[in-house]
Amino acid sequence: MIALFDRLARPLLRTLDPETAHALALNALKLGILPSAAPDDEKLRVEAFGLTFPNPVGLAAGFDKNAEVVDALFRLGFGFVEAGGVTPQPQPGNPRPRLFRLDADEGVINRLGLNSEGVEAVAKRLAARAALPGIAGINIGANKDTADRAADYVACIEALAPHVGFLTVNVSSPNTPGLRNLQQAEALDDLLSRVIDARERAAVGTKPRPLLLKIAPDLSLGDLDDVVGVARRHRIDGMVVGNTTIGRPNLRDAATAREQGGLSGRPLFALATRMLAETYVRAEGAFPLIGAGGVDSGAAAFAKIKAGASLIQLYSGLIFRGVGLIGAIKTDLLDFMRIGRLDTLADAVGRDVAAVTAEPWPG
């Protein structure tokens, strides 16, 4: 049924403006027209951040910005779903057009600008499904015009922590001016101090929610040293590597490549995977990593795992491969485990780090 849906829906969606196609996909999920995916093989189970994931394939933030279709996404077979990014106050984001497909490169450029219905609307939806199965996380950000960005993250945590499995602090969107400055050591140190305090205060009678940090793939290695050092000192629970890139690596669609915004999809894979491996080296096992950026096949997912990821996330790959990609990745991962005689995916985490970090820097 999923394969049939892909064959029928993808050609239609590809004829539409990307943002219109995205809205149509959300509406289709709300209708619940797709059957549930088959149960996951127990060999795909992953333990990370104190949570048990039925499989390592997650949906990256950006697809379900306002937590409208979380449970429909679980039915497609995702092991976890990260909604958001959400901001404290509603904001429209940047003017359209702001989302662009690069068909020749199987990439996407977006300059959405953290368009969000705001934390109140998102909190209501997440609270309504909090007792349902599935690990739902939330990606949190700051409003464009706020005077105190750290206070915005604190407000999001206070409102959302009781209703989610984990929280991701997004300091790496390239489409909110100045947001990436929060990755600088002094600013990040202050931010993490405040958000961790907020996370602890929100854990009334419960265990504090895992707190992750999402970084850009465009950091210098010196800046990465600082970011990981600060993250380790604050004992955060994990990192997501990484967000979109402002680079334009060898793109064939030269005209669309000139659009401003963050690039995702296949062209991001090499850079994001290198940054993942470099982060794994610096983390030294202090916390698990989620690998994102260019995952569009089982081979790409397994490469992320061998480069240091305990879990992986995708989004742009769905645009070019359809929702059947989720099941295909899981099938391929089981095949790779069988071929490699691996009992768990954890046995593969970081296996290729030395080789990846020895390669020339991705161009």
N, C-alpha and C positions, 0 to 999 in steps of 0.2 A: 504493500500500500504506500509506504514512504517513497519507494522507487518510482511508482506511478505518479505520485504527487510531484516529485522532482521533474519528471519528464513533461508534465503538463504545465506546471507553474513557472519553472525557471525561464522558459522562452518568453512568457508574458512579462514577467518581472524585469527582464533585461531590456525590454522595449520602453520601459517607463523611466522617468527621472528617478535617480537613486533614492532620494528622500521619499518620494511618492511610493516607490516599490517597498521601502522599509515600512511605511505606514500600512500598506496593504498586507505585508507579511504579519505584522502585529495583529491586525484584524482577523486574519485567517487563524492565528493561534487562539484568539479569544473565542472563536466559533467552535474550537475543539474538534476539527474535522479529521485529524490524524489519529491513528490508533497508537496505543502505548508500545514503546520498544520492548523487546524481549528482556527478561531479567539478566543481570550481568553475571558473568562467570566470576566465582569467588577469587580467582587468581588475579583479577584486576583490582582488588580492594587495596586501598592505600591509607596508611595512618600518617596524618600530618596535622600539626598545630593542635594536637589533642583531640582531633576529630577523625572519624572513620568515613572515608569516601568510598562509595560502591565501585567507582571507576575513576581514573585520573583525568577524564576529559571534561573540562569546564567551559562554560560560556563566558567570554570576557565582557567587562563593562562596556557600555555603549550601545548594545542592542536593545535591552529592556531598561531604558533610562529611568522610567518611573514605576518599575516593579508591577507592571500590568499583566504579565503573562508568565510569571515565574513557574507556576505548577504545570502549565502547558509545555514549558521548556523541559522540565523534568521528564515528562511523558515521552519526549523525543529521545531520551537516553542519556542526557548529560549527568555526570557525576556530581556536579555542583554548578550553581548559577550565581554570577555576580551582577546584581542590578546596579543602576546608576550610570554615570556619576550624578549625584544629587547635591544641590546647594541649599543652604538654609531657607533663602527666600526664592520664590519663583523668578525665573529670568528666561527671556526668549532665546538667548544665544545670538549668534551672528546672523545677518540677513542672508536669505537664500539668493542664488544657489550657494550651497556650502558643503556639498557632498558630491564626489566625482569618482566615477569608475575609470580605471585604466585597463581596458580589456586586453590589450596586447601584452600587458605586464602582469595581469591578474593581481592588481593592486587597487587601493582606494586612497583618495586624499579627502580628509575632512577638516573643516574649520567650523564645526558646529558651535563651539564656544560654551560648553557645559549648559546647553539648553535643558531646563529642569522645571518640573511643576512645583518644586520646593519640598522641604523636608516633611511638612505636615501631611501633604497628600500621600507621599511615599510611605510614611510611618503608618498611616491608616491601612494601606494595602498590605504591608508586611505583617502588621499586628493581626489582621484578619486570617492570615494563613500560617501563623507562627506555630500552631500545633500540628501542622501537616508534615509529612515526611519530606526529606530532601534538605541538603545544606545550601541555604541561600545566604550569600554575602551581599554587602553593600559597599559601593565605591563612593567616597565622600570628597567633596571639593569646597571651594570658596566662591562666593559671589564676586562678579567682576569688579564692582564698585565698592566693595567693603573696605573699611579703614583698618580692620584688625582681622587678618585672614585666619590666624590661629584660632580666634574666637569663633569663626564660622565652623571650623572642624570640630571644635568642642560642642557647639550647638547640635551638629549632626549626630555626634556620638551620644549625647544625652537623649536625643529623641529616638534614635534607631537601635542602639545596642541591645535593648531588651528583646528585639524582634528578629534578630539575624544570627547566623552561625559564625560570621566573622565580619570584620570591618577592614576596608582598604583605604588608606590615606593616600590620595592621589595628589602628588606634588609635581606631576610630570606632563600634564596636558600642555601642548604648545599653543593652545588657542585662547587662553586667558592670559592677557599681558602680565608678565612678572611672576606668574605662578611657579615657573621652574626655578626662580630664585630661591624658593624654599628648600631646594636641594643643597644649597650652600651650608657649610658645616654649622656656623653659628645660628642661622635661622632654623635649620633642621633640628638642632639641639633644643632650642626653645619650643618649637612646635611639638616635638615628641614628648617633651616633659609635660606639656599642657594636655595633649590628647591622652596620654597614658593616665594622668590623674583623672581625667573625665571618664575614661573607660573603667577605672577602679570605682569611682563614685556611682557609676551606672549599674554596677554589679551588686545590687541589693539582694542579698540572700542567694545569689547564684555565683557560679564561677565566671570571672571576667572573660569577655569575648576575645578570641584571638585578634590581634591587631597586626595588619600587614602594611608594608610601605611599597607603593608602586613608583618605579623610577623610569627615567628616560633612557633610551639606548644611545643617546648622543653625549652622555657624560664623558669627559676625559678620564683616563685611568687614575689620575691624581684626585679628581673629584670623586670618583668611585671609591677610592681608598677612604676619603673623608665620610662619605655617605654610609658605607658599611661599618666603619668605625663607630659613628654616632649610633647607628641602629643596634650594634652589638652592646654598646654601653647602656642603652635604654632597654635592652633585653626584649626587643619586639619579637613577635612570634614568627615572622616570615617576610619575604619580599616577593614582589611581582616584577619580573624583568621580561619585557618592558613595555612601555607605551609606544606611541607612534614616533616616527623620526621626522625631523625637518630636513633631512638630507634627501637627495634625489639620485640614488645609485643606479647608473646605467639604464635609464628608462627608455623604452622604445616609443612610448606615447609622449613625444616631446611637447606637444601643444598642451595637453592636460597637465603635464608635469610642472608647468609654470604656475599652476594654481597654488595659492598659499594654503598652508595647513599641514597637518600631520599625515604622513604616508604609512599605510599598513598593508598587509597582504604579503604575497610571495616576495616582493623586492626587499622587504624588511627582514626576511628570515636570517640571512647570513650575519648581519650586524647584531640583531637581537640575540642570536644564539651565541655569538662571541661574547657579548656583554653578560649573558647568563653564565657562561663558563668562568669569566673573570670574577663575577660576583661569588660564584661557588668557591673559588679559590680563597677569596678574602673572608668569606663567612666561616670557613673552617668547621662546618657542621654545627654552628651555633643555632641555626634555624633552617627550616626547609624553604625551597624556592618554588615559585610557579613560573613556568616558562611560557611566554606569549610572544607572538610576532611571526606571522608567516606559516602557521600550522595549517596545512591543507592536504595532508595525507598521513597514513600510518607511519611512513618512513620519517616524515618531518617530526611527528610527535615523538617517535623513539629517539631521534637525534637530540631533541630537547632533553629528554630524560637522561641520555648518556652524557649530555653537557652539564647536568647538574640539577635538573628539574625533578621534583617529586610529583608534581601535577603540571598539567598543561592547560592553556586556554586558547580558544579560537573565536573568531567572529567573521573576519573578511573571507575566510575560506568557504563559509556557507554561501556567500554570494556567487562564487564561481563553481562550487561543487555540490551545493544543495544540502538539505538536511540528512541525506543518506551518508554524508561524510562522517557523522558521529559514529554510526554503527560500523562503518568501514574502518575507521581508526581503531576501534576496540578489537575488531577481528584481526587486523594486522598486528596489533600489540601482542595478542595471544600467540600468533604465529611466530613473532620474533622471540617471545619467551620460550616457546617450544624448541625453536632452532638453537637458541643459546643455552638451553637447559637451565632456565632461570625459574626458581620457585616463586619469586615475587618480583614485582617491578622495582622494588627498593634495591634489589641486587644489581640493577643496571644503572642506578643513579650515579652520575659522575664518572662513569667508566672511560669516557673519551675526553675528559677535561684537559689532560696533558696535550693530547693531539690537537684539540681545538685551539688552545691558547698558544700553540707553537706555530700556527698558520699565519701567513701574512694578513695584515688588517684588512677586513672586507672593504672593497672599493665602492 
